[in-house]
Amino acid sequence: MNRTLIFLGIGCIVAGLLWPWLRTLPLGRLPGDIFIVRDNVRFFFPITSCIVVSIVLTILFWLFRK
């Protein structure tokens, strides 16, 4: 558990340092992401982006387990 928390902390630090470049990625604006704008309501559900992130994380965890 300690090792996992250390790696998660390091990952958060790296993501924070790389944020200027990460926010230019098209995640959150992919075809299939739901974005509804009405009078005073905005609803955003990034279903396609969630699937892409899930697939990438699954592959990474699978590779690091071996």
PQR file of N, CA, C, O and H, with PARSE charges and radii, in Angstrom:
ATOM      1  N   MET A   1       0.817  -1.190   0.000 -0.4000 1.5000
ATOM      2  CA  MET A   1       0.000   0.000   0.000 -0.0000 2.0000
ATOM      3  C   MET A   1       0.860   1.253   0.000  0.5500 1.7000
ATOM      4  O   MET A   1       0.527   2.229  -0.673 -0.5500 1.4000
ATOM      5  N   ASN A   2       1.951   1.243   0.736 -0.4000 1.5000
ATOM      6  CA  ASN A   2       2.823   2.421   0.779 -0.0000 2.0000
ATOM      7  C   ASN A   2       3.407   2.729  -0.594  0.5500 1.7000
ATOM      8  O   ASN A   2       3.472   3.886  -1.009 -0.5500 1.4000
ATOM      9  H   ASN A   2       2.222   0.451   1.282  0.4000 1.0000
ATOM     10  N   ARG A   3       3.826   1.687  -1.284 -0.4000 1.5000
ATOM     11  CA  ARG A   3       4.414   1.874  -2.614 -0.0000 2.0000
ATOM     12  C   ARG A   3       3.386   2.443  -3.584  0.5500 1.7000
ATOM     13  O   ARG A   3       3.711   3.295  -4.410 -0.5500 1.4000
ATOM     14  H   ARG A   3       3.773   0.748  -0.946  0.4000 1.0000
ATOM     15  N   THR A   4       2.148   1.972  -3.483 -0.4000 1.5000
ATOM     16  CA  THR A   4       1.084   2.469  -4.351 -0.0000 2.0000
ATOM     17  C   THR A   4       0.827   3.949  -4.111  0.5500 1.7000
ATOM     18  O   THR A   4       0.682   4.714  -5.065 -0.5500 1.4000
ATOM     19  H   THR A   4       1.883   1.280  -2.812  0.4000 1.0000
ATOM     20  N   LEU A   5       0.768   4.361  -2.855 -0.4000 1.5000
ATOM     21  CA  LEU A   5       0.534   5.772  -2.542 -0.0000 2.0000
ATOM     22  C   LEU A   5       1.681   6.654  -3.018  0.5500 1.7000
ATOM     23  O   LEU A   5       1.457   7.779  -3.465 -0.5500 1.4000
ATOM     24  H   LEU A   5       0.885   3.739  -2.080  0.4000 1.0000
ATOM     25  N   ILE A   6       2.897   6.152  -2.925 -0.4000 1.5000
ATOM     26  CA  ILE A   6       4.053   6.916  -3.411 -0.0000 2.0000
ATOM     27  C   ILE A   6       3.967   7.101  -4.922  0.5500 1.7000
ATOM     28  O   ILE A   6       4.212   8.196  -5.427 -0.5500 1.4000
ATOM     29  H   ILE A   6       3.079   5.238  -2.562  0.4000 1.0000
ATOM     30  N   PHE A   7       3.619   6.035  -5.649 -0.4000 1.5000
ATOM     31  CA  PHE A   7       3.505   6.142  -7.105 -0.0000 2.0000
ATOM     32  C   PHE A   7       2.344   7.044  -7.507  0.5500 1.7000
ATOM     33  O   PHE A   7       2.453   7.783  -8.486 -0.5500 1.4000
ATOM     34  H   PHE A   7       3.420   5.145  -5.238  0.4000 1.0000
ATOM     35  N   LEU A   8       1.236   6.999  -6.774 -0.4000 1.5000
ATOM     36  CA  LEU A   8       0.123   7.895  -7.073 -0.0000 2.0000
ATOM     37  C   LEU A   8       0.516   9.354  -6.829  0.5500 1.7000
ATOM     38  O   LEU A   8       0.144  10.235  -7.605 -0.5500 1.4000
ATOM     39  H   LEU A   8       1.148   6.398  -5.979  0.4000 1.0000
ATOM     40  N   GLY A   9       1.255   9.607  -5.770 -0.4000 1.5000
ATOM     41  CA  GLY A   9       1.723  10.963  -5.494 -0.0000 2.0000
ATOM     42  C   GLY A   9       2.666  11.466  -6.565  0.5500 1.7000
ATOM     43  O   GLY A   9       2.557  12.606  -7.014 -0.5500 1.4000
ATOM     44  H   GLY A   9       1.557   8.892  -5.140  0.4000 1.0000
ATOM     45  N   ILE A  10       3.589  10.618  -6.971 -0.4000 1.5000
ATOM     46  CA  ILE A  10       4.526  10.994  -8.038 -0.0000 2.0000
ATOM     47  C   ILE A  10       3.770  11.241  -9.345  0.5500 1.7000
ATOM     48  O   ILE A  10       4.094  12.165 -10.091 -0.5500 1.4000
ATOM     49  H   ILE A  10       3.677   9.691  -6.606  0.4000 1.0000
ATOM     50  N   GLY A  11       2.757  10.407  -9.618 -0.4000 1.5000
ATOM     51  CA  GLY A  11       1.947  10.594 -10.825 -0.0000 2.0000
ATOM     52  C   GLY A  11       1.197  11.912 -10.805  0.5500 1.7000
ATOM     53  O   GLY A  11       1.092  12.579 -11.834 -0.5500 1.4000
ATOM     54  H   GLY A  11       2.494   9.656  -9.013  0.4000 1.0000
ATOM     55  N   CYS A  12       0.669  12.300  -9.636 -0.4000 1.5000
ATOM     56  CA  CYS A  12      -0.027  13.588  -9.516 -0.0000 2.0000
ATOM     57  C   CYS A  12       0.929  14.751  -9.728  0.5500 1.7000
ATOM     58  O   CYS A  12       0.573  15.740 -10.370 -0.5500 1.4000
ATOM     59  H   CYS A  12       0.754  11.758  -8.800  0.4000 1.0000
ATOM     60  N   ILE A  13       2.135  14.641  -9.194 -0.4000 1.5000
ATOM     61  CA  ILE A  13       3.132  15.696  -9.377 -0.0000 2.0000
ATOM     62  C   ILE A  13       3.520  15.823 -10.848  0.5500 1.7000
ATOM     63  O   ILE A  13       3.621  16.931 -11.374 -0.5500 1.4000
ATOM     64  H   ILE A  13       2.424  13.838  -8.672  0.4000 1.0000
ATOM     65  N   VAL A  14       3.735  14.694 -11.504 -0.4000 1.5000
ATOM     66  CA  VAL A  14       4.107  14.708 -12.922 -0.0000 2.0000
ATOM     67  C   VAL A  14       2.967  15.287 -13.764  0.5500 1.7000
ATOM     68  O   VAL A  14       3.207  16.080 -14.675 -0.5500 1.4000
ATOM     69  H   VAL A  14       3.652  13.794 -11.077  0.4000 1.0000
ATOM     70  N   ALA A  15       1.716  14.887 -13.458 -0.4000 1.5000
ATOM     71  CA  ALA A  15       0.575  15.425 -14.201 -0.0000 2.0000
ATOM     72  C   ALA A  15       0.453  16.932 -13.984  0.5500 1.7000
ATOM     73  O   ALA A  15       0.097  17.665 -14.908 -0.5500 1.4000
ATOM     74  H   ALA A  15       1.521  14.243 -12.718  0.4000 1.0000
ATOM     75  N   GLY A  16       0.745  17.395 -12.776 -0.4000 1.5000
ATOM     76  CA  GLY A  16       0.694  18.829 -12.508 -0.0000 2.0000
ATOM     77  C   GLY A  16       1.757  19.592 -13.268  0.5500 1.7000
ATOM     78  O   GLY A  16       1.511  20.696 -13.754 -0.5500 1.4000
ATOM     79  H   GLY A  16       1.034  16.800 -12.026  0.4000 1.0000
ATOM     80  N   LEU A  17       2.935  19.006 -13.371 -0.4000 1.5000
ATOM     81  CA  LEU A  17       4.017  19.671 -14.103 -0.0000 2.0000
ATOM     82  C   LEU A  17       3.770  19.667 -15.610  0.5500 1.7000
ATOM     83  O   LEU A  17       4.173  20.594 -16.313 -0.5500 1.4000
ATOM     84  H   LEU A  17       3.135  18.110 -12.975  0.4000 1.0000
ATOM     85  N   LEU A  18       3.109  18.628 -16.096 -0.4000 1.5000
ATOM     86  CA  LEU A  18       2.841  18.517 -17.531 -0.0000 2.0000
ATOM     87  C   LEU A  18       1.493  19.106 -17.935  0.5500 1.7000
ATOM     88  O   LEU A  18       1.099  18.997 -19.096 -0.5500 1.4000
ATOM     89  H   LEU A  18       2.781  17.875 -15.525  0.4000 1.0000
ATOM     90  N   TRP A  19       0.771  19.737 -16.986 -0.4000 1.5000
ATOM     91  CA  TRP A  19      -0.573  20.236 -17.262 -0.0000 2.0000
ATOM     92  C   TRP A  19      -0.665  21.184 -18.456  0.5500 1.7000
ATOM     93  O   TRP A  19      -1.621  21.072 -19.224 -0.5500 1.4000
ATOM     94  H   TRP A  19       1.091  19.826 -16.043  0.4000 1.0000
ATOM     95  N   PRO A  20       0.281  22.115 -18.658 -0.5600 1.5000
ATOM     96  CA  PRO A  20       0.150  22.992 -19.837  0.2800 2.0000
ATOM     97  C   PRO A  20       0.088  22.223 -21.153  0.5500 1.7000
ATOM     98  O   PRO A  20      -0.558  22.675 -22.099 -0.5500 1.4000
ATOM     99  N   TRP A  21       0.732  21.097 -21.226 -0.4000 1.5000
ATOM    100  CA  TRP A  21       0.707  20.291 -22.445 -0.0000 2.0000
ATOM    101  C   TRP A  21      -0.447  19.303 -22.432  0.5500 1.7000
ATOM    102  O   TRP A  21      -0.994  18.983 -23.487 -0.5500 1.4000
ATOM    103  H   TRP A  21       1.256  20.731 -20.457  0.4000 1.0000
ATOM    104  N   LEU A  22      -0.829  18.813 -21.258 -0.4000 1.5000
ATOM    105  CA  LEU A  22      -1.919  17.837 -21.174 -0.0000 2.0000
ATOM    106  C   LEU A  22      -3.269  18.449 -21.517  0.5500 1.7000
ATOM    107  O   LEU A  22      -4.122  17.766 -22.085 -0.5500 1.4000
ATOM    108  H   LEU A  22      -0.385  19.072 -20.401  0.4000 1.0000
ATOM    109  N   ARG A  23      -3.485  19.717 -21.189 -0.4000 1.5000
ATOM    110  CA  ARG A  23      -4.788  20.302 -21.457 -0.0000 2.0000
ATOM    111  C   ARG A  23      -5.006  20.587 -22.938  0.5500 1.7000
ATOM    112  O   ARG A  23      -6.134  20.864 -23.346 -0.5500 1.4000
ATOM    113  H   ARG A  23      -2.793  20.272 -20.729  0.4000 1.0000
ATOM    114  N   THR A  24      -3.959  20.527 -23.749 -0.4000 1.5000
ATOM    115  CA  THR A  24      -4.138  20.705 -25.189 -0.0000 2.0000
ATOM    116  C   THR A  24      -4.585  19.411 -25.870  0.5500 1.7000
ATOM    117  O   THR A  24      -4.957  19.429 -27.043 -0.5500 1.4000
ATOM    118  H   THR A  24      -3.042  20.302 -23.418  0.4000 1.0000
ATOM    119  N   LEU A  25      -4.553  18.283 -25.142 -0.4000 1.5000
ATOM    120  CA  LEU A  25      -5.039  17.022 -25.697 -0.0000 2.0000
ATOM    121  C   LEU A  25      -6.548  17.122 -25.912  0.5500 1.7000
ATOM    122  O   LEU A  25      -7.233  17.836 -25.181 -0.5500 1.4000
ATOM    123  H   LEU A  25      -4.251  18.268 -24.188  0.4000 1.0000
ATOM    124  N   PRO A  26      -7.062  16.415 -26.905 -0.5600 1.5000
ATOM    125  CA  PRO A  26      -8.494  16.558 -27.203  0.2800 2.0000
ATOM    126  C   PRO A  26      -9.406  15.778 -26.265  0.5500 1.7000
ATOM    127  O   PRO A  26     -10.593  15.645 -26.562 -0.5500 1.4000
ATOM    128  N   LEU A  27      -8.907  15.258 -25.148 -0.4000 1.5000
ATOM    129  CA  LEU A  27      -9.779  14.541 -24.222 -0.0000 2.0000
ATOM    130  C   LEU A  27     -10.827  15.497 -23.671  0.5500 1.7000
ATOM    131  O   LEU A  27     -10.515  16.622 -23.281 -0.5500 1.4000
ATOM    132  H   LEU A  27      -7.942  15.366 -24.907  0.4000 1.0000
ATOM    133  N   GLY A  28     -12.058  15.042 -23.645 -0.4000 1.5000
ATOM    134  CA  GLY A  28     -13.156  15.885 -23.219 -0.0000 2.0000
ATOM    135  C   GLY A  28     -13.862  16.553 -24.380  0.5500 1.7000
ATOM    136  O   GLY A  28     -14.915  17.166 -24.203 -0.5500 1.4000
ATOM    137  H   GLY A  28     -12.312  14.128 -23.962  0.4000 1.0000
ATOM    138  N   ARG A  29     -13.292  16.439 -25.560 -0.4000 1.5000
ATOM    139  CA  ARG A  29     -13.903  17.025 -26.756 -0.0000 2.0000
ATOM    140  C   ARG A  29     -13.935  16.002 -27.885  0.5500 1.7000
ATOM    141  O   ARG A  29     -13.905  16.368 -29.060 -0.5500 1.4000
ATOM    142  H   ARG A  29     -12.437  15.941 -25.704  0.4000 1.0000
ATOM    143  N   LEU A  30     -13.996  14.734 -27.534 -0.4000 1.5000
ATOM    144  CA  LEU A  30     -14.025  13.685 -28.538 -0.0000 2.0000
ATOM    145  C   LEU A  30     -15.442  13.473 -29.054  0.5500 1.7000
ATOM    146  O   LEU A  30     -16.406  13.793 -28.359 -0.5500 1.4000
ATOM    147  H   LEU A  30     -14.020  14.437 -26.579  0.4000 1.0000
ATOM    148  N   PRO A  31     -15.582  12.933 -30.272 -0.5600 1.5000
ATOM    149  CA  PRO A  31     -16.931  12.591 -30.755  0.2800 2.0000
ATOM    150  C   PRO A  31     -17.536  11.534 -29.818  0.5500 1.7000
ATOM    151  O   PRO A  31     -16.880  10.552 -29.470 -0.5500 1.4000
ATOM    152  N   GLY A  32     -18.748  11.744 -29.433 -0.4000 1.5000
ATOM    153  CA  GLY A  32     -19.409  10.830 -28.506 -0.0000 2.0000
ATOM    154  C   GLY A  32     -19.521  11.397 -27.105  0.5500 1.7000
ATOM    155  O   GLY A  32     -20.288  10.876 -26.295 -0.5500 1.4000
ATOM    156  H   GLY A  32     -19.281  12.542 -29.716  0.4000 1.0000
ATOM    157  N   ASP A  33     -18.777  12.451 -26.796 -0.4000 1.5000
ATOM    158  CA  ASP A  33     -18.925  13.136 -25.524 -0.0000 2.0000
ATOM    159  C   ASP A  33     -20.204  13.958 -25.567  0.5500 1.7000
ATOM    160  O   ASP A  33     -20.476  14.653 -26.546 -0.5500 1.4000
ATOM    161  H   ASP A  33     -18.154  12.874 -27.454  0.4000 1.0000
ATOM    162  N   ILE A  34     -20.982  13.871 -24.502 -0.4000 1.5000
ATOM    163  CA  ILE A  34     -22.288  14.527 -24.464 -0.0000 2.0000
ATOM    164  C   ILE A  34     -22.148  15.897 -23.819  0.5500 1.7000
ATOM    165  O   ILE A  34     -21.642  16.016 -22.703 -0.5500 1.4000
ATOM    166  H   ILE A  34     -20.762  13.306 -23.707  0.4000 1.0000
ATOM    167  N   PHE A  35     -22.594  16.920 -24.516 -0.4000 1.5000
ATOM    168  CA  PHE A  35     -22.549  18.293 -24.004 -0.0000 2.0000
ATOM    169  C   PHE A  35     -23.870  18.963 -24.343  0.5500 1.7000
ATOM    170  O   PHE A  35     -24.170  19.199 -25.513 -0.5500 1.4000
ATOM    171  H   PHE A  35     -23.006  16.823 -25.423  0.4000 1.0000
ATOM    172  N   ILE A  36     -24.660  19.268 -23.319 -0.4000 1.5000
ATOM    173  CA  ILE A  36     -25.977  19.871 -23.508 -0.0000 2.0000
ATOM    174  C   ILE A  36     -25.970  21.244 -22.859  0.5500 1.7000
ATOM    175  O   ILE A  36     -25.607  21.381 -21.690 -0.5500 1.4000
ATOM    176  H   ILE A  36     -24.416  19.075 -22.368  0.4000 1.0000
ATOM    177  N   VAL A  37     -26.373  22.264 -23.614 -0.4000 1.5000
ATOM    178  CA  VAL A  37     -26.468  23.628 -23.091 -0.0000 2.0000
ATOM    179  C   VAL A  37     -27.914  24.088 -23.256  0.5500 1.7000
ATOM    180  O   VAL A  37     -28.451  24.144 -24.362 -0.5500 1.4000
ATOM    181  H   VAL A  37     -26.668  22.153 -24.563  0.4000 1.0000
ATOM    182  N   ARG A  38     -28.513  24.409 -22.137 -0.4000 1.5000
ATOM    183  CA  ARG A  38     -29.871  24.970 -22.152 -0.0000 2.0000
ATOM    184  C   ARG A  38     -29.815  26.343 -21.504  0.5500 1.7000
ATOM    185  O   ARG A  38     -28.723  26.874 -21.306 -0.5500 1.4000
ATOM    186  H   ARG A  38     -28.077  24.363 -21.238  0.4000 1.0000
ATOM    187  N   ASP A  39     -30.935  26.924 -21.173 -0.4000 1.5000
ATOM    188  CA  ASP A  39     -30.996  28.292 -20.652 -0.0000 2.0000
ATOM    189  C   ASP A  39     -29.992  28.548 -19.532  0.5500 1.7000
ATOM    190  O   ASP A  39     -29.052  29.320 -19.724 -0.5500 1.4000
ATOM    191  H   ASP A  39     -31.822  26.492 -21.334  0.4000 1.0000
ATOM    192  N   ASN A  40     -30.163  27.933 -18.387 -0.4000 1.5000
ATOM    193  CA  ASN A  40     -29.270  28.158 -17.248 -0.0000 2.0000
ATOM    194  C   ASN A  40     -28.552  26.886 -16.828  0.5500 1.7000
ATOM    195  O   ASN A  40     -28.005  26.821 -15.727 -0.5500 1.4000
ATOM    196  H   ASN A  40     -30.926  27.307 -18.232  0.4000 1.0000
ATOM    197  N   VAL A  41     -28.543  25.881 -17.681 -0.4000 1.5000
ATOM    198  CA  VAL A  41     -27.991  24.582 -17.309 -0.0000 2.0000
ATOM    199  C   VAL A  41     -26.986  24.141 -18.368  0.5500 1.7000
ATOM    200  O   VAL A  41     -27.232  24.232 -19.571 -0.5500 1.4000
ATOM    201  H   VAL A  41     -28.987  25.934 -18.576  0.4000 1.0000
ATOM    202  N   ARG A  42     -25.861  23.667 -17.882 -0.4000 1.5000
ATOM    203  CA  ARG A  42     -24.880  23.018 -18.766 -0.0000 2.0000
ATOM    204  C   ARG A  42     -24.630  21.623 -18.232  0.5500 1.7000
ATOM    205  O   ARG A  42     -24.366  21.447 -17.042 -0.5500 1.4000
ATOM    206  H   ARG A  42     -25.662  23.593 -16.905  0.4000 1.0000
ATOM    207  N   PHE A  43     -24.711  20.634 -19.103 -0.4000 1.5000
ATOM    208  CA  PHE A  43     -24.473  19.246 -18.721 -0.0000 2.0000
ATOM    209  C   PHE A  43     -23.410  18.685 -19.640  0.5500 1.7000
ATOM    210  O   PHE A  43     -23.518  18.772 -20.863 -0.5500 1.4000
ATOM    211  H   PHE A  43     -24.926  20.778 -20.069  0.4000 1.0000
ATOM    212  N   PHE A  44     -22.379  18.106 -19.039 -0.4000 1.5000
ATOM    213  CA  PHE A  44     -21.263  17.551 -19.810 -0.0000 2.0000
ATOM    214  C   PHE A  44     -20.958  16.170 -19.289  0.5500 1.7000
ATOM    215  O   PHE A  44     -20.680  16.006 -18.101 -0.5500 1.4000
ATOM    216  H   PHE A  44     -22.291  18.035 -18.045  0.4000 1.0000
ATOM    217  N   PHE A  45     -21.003  15.166 -20.155 -0.4000 1.5000
ATOM    218  CA  PHE A  45     -20.677  13.795 -19.782 -0.0000 2.0000
ATOM    219  C   PHE A  45     -19.699  13.244 -20.817  0.5500 1.7000
ATOM    220  O   PHE A  45     -20.105  12.905 -21.928 -0.5500 1.4000
ATOM    221  H   PHE A  45     -21.229  15.299 -21.120  0.4000 1.0000
ATOM    222  N   PRO A  46     -18.405  13.151 -20.462 -0.5600 1.5000
ATOM    223  CA  PRO A  46     -17.386  12.725 -21.430  0.2800 2.0000
ATOM    224  C   PRO A  46     -17.287  11.205 -21.536  0.5500 1.7000
ATOM    225  O   PRO A  46     -16.290  10.622 -21.111 -0.5500 1.4000
ATOM    226  N   ILE A  47     -18.302  10.560 -22.095 -0.4000 1.5000
ATOM    227  CA  ILE A  47     -18.342   9.105 -22.130 -0.0000 2.0000
ATOM    228  C   ILE A  47     -17.215   8.523 -22.995  0.5500 1.7000
ATOM    229  O   ILE A  47     -16.577   7.553 -22.586 -0.5500 1.4000
ATOM    230  H   ILE A  47     -19.112  11.034 -22.441  0.4000 1.0000
ATOM    231  N   THR A  48     -16.961   9.079 -24.152 -0.4000 1.5000
ATOM    232  CA  THR A  48     -15.899   8.563 -25.022 -0.0000 2.0000
ATOM    233  C   THR A  48     -14.523   8.791 -24.401  0.5500 1.7000
ATOM    234  O   THR A  48     -13.654   7.924 -24.478 -0.5500 1.4000
ATOM    235  H   THR A  48     -17.478   9.867 -24.485  0.4000 1.0000
ATOM    236  N   SER A  49     -14.328   9.943 -23.795 -0.4000 1.5000
ATOM    237  CA  SER A  49     -13.052  10.227 -23.140 -0.0000 2.0000
ATOM    238  C   SER A  49     -12.819   9.264 -21.977  0.5500 1.7000
ATOM    239  O   SER A  49     -11.693   8.817 -21.760 -0.5500 1.4000
ATOM    240  H   SER A  49     -15.035  10.648 -23.732  0.4000 1.0000
ATOM    241  N   CYS A  50     -13.877   8.942 -21.227 -0.4000 1.5000
ATOM    242  CA  CYS A  50     -13.751   7.987 -20.121 -0.0000 2.0000
ATOM    243  C   CYS A  50     -13.351   6.605 -20.623  0.5500 1.7000
ATOM    244  O   CYS A  50     -12.533   5.922 -20.008 -0.5500 1.4000
ATOM    245  H   CYS A  50     -14.792   9.306 -21.403  0.4000 1.0000
ATOM    246  N   ILE A  51     -13.933   6.206 -21.742 -0.4000 1.5000
ATOM    247  CA  ILE A  51     -13.596   4.891 -22.314 -0.0000 2.0000
ATOM    248  C   ILE A  51     -12.145   4.868 -22.775  0.5500 1.7000
ATOM    249  O   ILE A  51     -11.445   3.883 -22.537 -0.5500 1.4000
ATOM    250  H   ILE A  51     -14.598   6.762 -22.242  0.4000 1.0000
ATOM    251  N   VAL A  52     -11.679   5.921 -23.424 -0.4000 1.5000
ATOM    252  CA  VAL A  52     -10.291   5.983 -23.891 -0.0000 2.0000
ATOM    253  C   VAL A  52      -9.319   5.942 -22.709  0.5500 1.7000
ATOM    254  O   VAL A  52      -8.336   5.202 -22.740 -0.5500 1.4000
ATOM    255  H   VAL A  52     -12.247   6.721 -23.617  0.4000 1.0000
ATOM    256  N   VAL A  53      -9.591   6.730 -21.676 -0.4000 1.5000
ATOM    257  CA  VAL A  53      -8.722   6.744 -20.492 -0.0000 2.0000
ATOM    258  C   VAL A  53      -8.733   5.377 -19.818  0.5500 1.7000
ATOM    259  O   VAL A  53      -7.688   4.907 -19.369 -0.5500 1.4000
ATOM    260  H   VAL A  53     -10.389   7.331 -21.652  0.4000 1.0000
ATOM    261  N   SER A  54      -9.888   4.735 -19.740 -0.4000 1.5000
ATOM    262  CA  SER A  54      -9.985   3.415 -19.128 -0.0000 2.0000
ATOM    263  C   SER A  54      -9.163   2.379 -19.892  0.5500 1.7000
ATOM    264  O   SER A  54      -8.480   1.559 -19.278 -0.5500 1.4000
ATOM    265  H   SER A  54     -10.737   5.117 -20.106  0.4000 1.0000
ATOM    266  N   ILE A  55      -9.221   2.406 -21.202 -0.4000 1.5000
ATOM    267  CA  ILE A  55      -8.452   1.460 -22.018 -0.0000 2.0000
ATOM    268  C   ILE A  55      -6.954   1.684 -21.832  0.5500 1.7000
ATOM    269  O   ILE A  55      -6.195   0.727 -21.674 -0.5500 1.4000
ATOM    270  H   ILE A  55      -9.776   3.072 -21.701  0.4000 1.0000
ATOM    271  N   VAL A  56      -6.532   2.938 -21.849 -0.4000 1.5000
ATOM    272  CA  VAL A  56      -5.102   3.251 -21.687 -0.0000 2.0000
ATOM    273  C   VAL A  56      -4.618   2.805 -20.305  0.5500 1.7000
ATOM    274  O   VAL A  56      -3.554   2.195 -20.197 -0.5500 1.4000
ATOM    275  H   VAL A  56      -7.148   3.715 -21.977  0.4000 1.0000
ATOM    276  N   LEU A  57      -5.376   3.098 -19.254 -0.4000 1.5000
ATOM    277  CA  LEU A  57      -4.967   2.690 -17.903 -0.0000 2.0000
ATOM    278  C   LEU A  57      -4.961   1.174 -17.752  0.5500 1.7000
ATOM    279  O   LEU A  57      -4.082   0.629 -17.085 -0.5500 1.4000
ATOM    280  H   LEU A  57      -6.240   3.593 -19.341  0.4000 1.0000
ATOM    281  N   THR A  58      -5.925   0.484 -18.359 -0.4000 1.5000
ATOM    282  CA  THR A  58      -5.954  -0.975 -18.310 -0.0000 2.0000
ATOM    283  C   THR A  58      -4.709  -1.566 -18.955  0.5500 1.7000
ATOM    284  O   THR A  58      -4.115  -2.502 -18.419 -0.5500 1.4000
ATOM    285  H   THR A  58      -6.640   0.927 -18.900  0.4000 1.0000
ATOM    286  N   ILE A  59      -4.319  -1.032 -20.087 -0.4000 1.5000
ATOM    287  CA  ILE A  59      -3.116  -1.529 -20.777 -0.0000 2.0000
ATOM    288  C   ILE A  59      -1.868  -1.242 -19.946  0.5500 1.7000
ATOM    289  O   ILE A  59      -0.997  -2.103 -19.824 -0.5500 1.4000
ATOM    290  H   ILE A  59      -4.802  -0.272 -20.522  0.4000 1.0000
ATOM    291  N   LEU A  60      -1.772  -0.043 -19.373 -0.4000 1.5000
ATOM    292  CA  LEU A  60      -0.607   0.294 -18.550 -0.0000 2.0000
ATOM    293  C   LEU A  60      -0.505  -0.598 -17.318  0.5500 1.7000
ATOM    294  O   LEU A  60       0.573  -1.104 -17.007 -0.5500 1.4000
ATOM    295  H   LEU A  60      -2.480   0.657 -19.472  0.4000 1.0000
ATOM    296  N   PHE A  61      -1.620  -0.796 -16.614 -0.4000 1.5000
ATOM    297  CA  PHE A  61      -1.597  -1.662 -15.432 -0.0000 2.0000
ATOM    298  C   PHE A  61      -1.271  -3.100 -15.806  0.5500 1.7000
ATOM    299  O   PHE A  61      -0.576  -3.792 -15.061 -0.5500 1.4000
ATOM    300  H   PHE A  61      -2.496  -0.385 -16.867  0.4000 1.0000
ATOM    301  N   TRP A  62      -1.764  -3.556 -16.952 -0.4000 1.5000
ATOM    302  CA  TRP A  62      -1.474  -4.910 -17.406 -0.0000 2.0000
ATOM    303  C   TRP A  62       0.024  -5.069 -17.717  0.5500 1.7000
ATOM    304  O   TRP A  62       0.621  -6.097 -17.399 -0.5500 1.4000
ATOM    305  H   TRP A  62      -2.329  -2.994 -17.557  0.4000 1.0000
ATOM    306  N   LEU A  63       0.621  -4.045 -18.339 -0.4000 1.5000
ATOM    307  CA  LEU A  63       2.037  -4.108 -18.661 -0.0000 2.0000
ATOM    308  C   LEU A  63       2.908  -4.056 -17.414  0.5500 1.7000
ATOM    309  O   LEU A  63       3.913  -4.763 -17.338 -0.5500 1.4000
ATOM    310  H   LEU A  63       0.136  -3.209 -18.596  0.4000 1.0000
ATOM    311  N   PHE A  64       2.540  -3.229 -16.430 -0.4000 1.5000
ATOM    312  CA  PHE A  64       3.347  -3.118 -15.219 -0.0000 2.0000
ATOM    313  C   PHE A  64       3.190  -4.320 -14.305  0.5500 1.7000
ATOM    314  O   PHE A  64       4.061  -4.562 -13.470 -0.5500 1.4000
ATOM    315  H   PHE A  64       1.723  -2.654 -16.492  0.4000 1.0000
ATOM    316  N   ARG A  65       2.113  -5.080 -14.433 -0.4000 1.5000
ATOM    317  CA  ARG A  65       1.934  -6.259 -13.606 -0.0000 2.0000
ATOM    318  C   ARG A  65       2.892  -7.366 -14.028  0.5500 1.7000
ATOM    319  O   ARG A  65       3.298  -8.185 -13.203 -0.5500 1.4000
ATOM    320  H   ARG A  65       1.406  -4.884 -15.112  0.4000 1.0000
ATOM    321  N   LYS A  66       3.250  -7.394 -15.297 -0.4000 1.5000
ATOM    322  CA  LYS A  66       4.139  -8.470 -15.784 -0.0000 2.0000
ATOM    323  C   LYS A  66       5.578  -8.165 -15.554  0.5500 1.7000
ATOM    324  O   LYS A  66       6.443  -8.967 -15.907 -0.5500 1.4000
ATOM    325  H   LYS A  66       2.920  -6.729 -15.967  0.4000 1.0000
TER
END
